[in-house]
Amino acid sequence: MENQHLKGRITTDLESLISLSCKRGKGPGEFRTLHELLVKKHYNATDVAIDYKRKRVIMDVVLSDQYYEPGKLNMNLPTLRVNLLFENLKEFLKSCVDTDNKSLAFYAWMLRSLDSKEAPLTLV
């Protein structure tokens, strides 16, 4: 029961942060990394760039994890260049939120990193 409450809280906090980051009149600024991390995690992408003015997300999506080897520099992963259009940034980012345990652990780390000045968010 407590675990379900924690999962719900992580999801709610993340969606609130997404809403805050997408308010009109504010540029992406400090939230650019958050946006890119969400898209990168959801689509299993190696490189993500968001063009806020043209409402596009350009990324390299990993086609198969079969060739991925932890502990080695993976320079030759098969990827596909993708150019997505979005109407509403907030809704697009919210659609990128997954609720499996691995994703929720990642989101909890992201939220802690935003609260901590010692370990700022960086793209991994």
Helices and strands as residue ranges (DSSP letters): H 2-21, G 29-31, H 32-43, E 45-51, E 56-62, G 65-67, E 79-85, H 89-95, H 101-115
